[in-house]
Amino acid sequence: MSSRGQSGGAASERLERVAAVRRELTQHGPPRRPQNAPDFATVTLPQRDCDQVRDILVDERAETVVEIGLAYAGSALAISEALLHTGSRCPRHVVIDPFQHTAYDGVGWELLCSAGLEGIVQLVTEPSQRYLARLADAGFATDAAFVDGSHHFHNVFVDLHFLGEIVRPGGVVLLDDVGWPSVGAAVAYFEANLGWRSMPGALAYGTTDPAGSRPRMGAYRLPDPRPTPDFKTFRPFC
């Protein structure tokens, strides 16, 4: 067998391994539920929405992704699956979750390792508002980001501010729970003042929250080039 054939077979095996862990998680939930941990069904992005995240990142040919919030790794598995699909020689998936080894007892990270993703995924267990600032200072760049962390307005706003610096111009930022007023208000600032554009066509299913009363996910295209707005042209956003 040629080296190309061997490489293609190995890639297919890696993808199938990730897909198998995703199926098991969807059908049966996490392998264990830490005492007092948040409910799996409540905090985990539904499979259909995870598939949409994966498909958007494949379409973008993303090679590096920053994710905020790991929990039980539902979205993280889908994102890593996308990175494998793109065929990048050096895929990189930075996941930030200060509660992974406390509230979730490491279950999400264990699932990523069981899928053979420890060579792709970097887990950061400190607040995203601090770590993203350091990434920006270091000149780190990423193709895309997925945000499902703190839902406090000030934390989401700071996350998006620094993601605006490290996501490449023209890249995408995906957010869960944009129907929450705190999350929606934060992203509205970047739409009104920094040129972020909603990508409604990217979300084919028009996702909603579990109650079915408000949008669940949002996808946004960052401007290219990155703008440098004048404070005198500030636009109210709420």
Secondary structure as UniProt FT lines:
FT   HELIX           3..28
FT   TURN            35..36
FT   HELIX           40..43
FT   HELIX           47..59
FT   TURN            60..61
FT   STRAND          64..68
FT   TURN            71..72
FT   HELIX           74..86
FT   STRAND          92..96
FT   TURN            98..103
FT   TURN            105..106
FT   HELIX           107..114
FT   TURN            115..116
FT   TURN            118..120
FT   STRAND          121..124
FT   HELIX           128..137
FT   TURN            138..139
FT   STRAND          142..147
FT   HELIX           153..166
FT   STRAND          167..176
FT   TURN            178..179
FT   HELIX           181..194
FT   STRAND          197..198
FT   HELIX           200..202
FT   TURN            204..205
FT   TURN            210..211
FT   STRAND          217..221
FT   HELIX           231..233
//
